[in-house]
Amino acid sequence: MTALRQTMIEAMRLHGFAQRTHTTYLMVITDLTRYFHRPPDTLSTDDLQRFFNHLVQERGLSAASCRVYLHGVRFLYLQVFYRPSVEVSPVVPKTPQRIPELLTPDEVRRILAACQNPKHRMMLELCYGCGLRVSEVYHLRVRDIDSQRGQLRVAQGKGAKDHMVLLSVTLLDRLRDYWRAYRPPTCLFPSALFPDRALHPSAPQKAFTQAKRQAGVEWIGGIHSLRHAYATDVLEQGMPVHQLQRLLGHRSVQSTMRYMHWLPGQQGTSQGPIDLVAGLEVAHD
């Protein structure tokens, strides 16, 4: 490992970045170094501008990808090399503003019903019933369940933040049944080969893809679509946007407001947990 790579990793750890961010930013700096064939600390502002022109004009990267590269480069020069500023303004194509497709409650029901593995189905139900990210689900521990208060603690979610989500009566009952069947010691969803470790993150992704195919749902999208479906369904049933913001762990309410695209004019009033899973009537063994 080069000294620069090690220094950047230490700086990212200091800032509490997720492992995925580590991997992405290191990839960005590797691409930058390979393009010029010389150390990044020898590059000028004009060099960096040329690199971003290359990303747009020759590699044809999207606006979102260019922003990722820009964040990675700025982190290197501001937080590792301690330069006062990075004056780079890449001209990137505008991100198309599209409203993505949304899974209907019936499609969610069919997907959950098609998932025959009880452990995987429990993970999918939490993704939909609590609006969790898949990374938040497979990191859950048994002690994160507060059955008395009907809450679930999401530890170190996106942005290294802890937050609480509401557990409906149905999900609590399903979690109790799951615990009786598997008796997980620490991790709520442990690996079969290594019981002291969490299940590999690819497991729920694969389970969702397989269940979607078996259910005959042709909608294009991954497991994160269950979180989108949760957000729109609870808004439709009356949850206020500011409450949904807290439950989703969004730093800005603007991130939550995007779900209103599916529900123009919706005004939420409900304050308690909304039991989405109960309405699906998914048969359990």
Secondary structure, 3 states (H helix, E strand, C coil): CCHHHHHHHHHHHHCCCCHHHHHHHHHHHHHHHHHHCCCHHHCCHHHHHHHHHHHHHCCCCCHHHHHHHHHHHHHHHHHHCCCCCCCCCCCCCCCCCCCCCCCCHHHHHHHHHHCCCHHHHHHHHHHHHHCCCHHHHHCCEHHHEECCCCEEEEEEECCCEEEEEECCHHHHHHHHHHHHHHCCCCECCECCCCCCCECCCHHHHHHHHHHHHHCCCCCCCCCHHHHHHHHHHHHHCCCCHHHHHHHHCCCCHHHHHHHHHHCCCCCCCCCCCCCCCHHHCCCCC
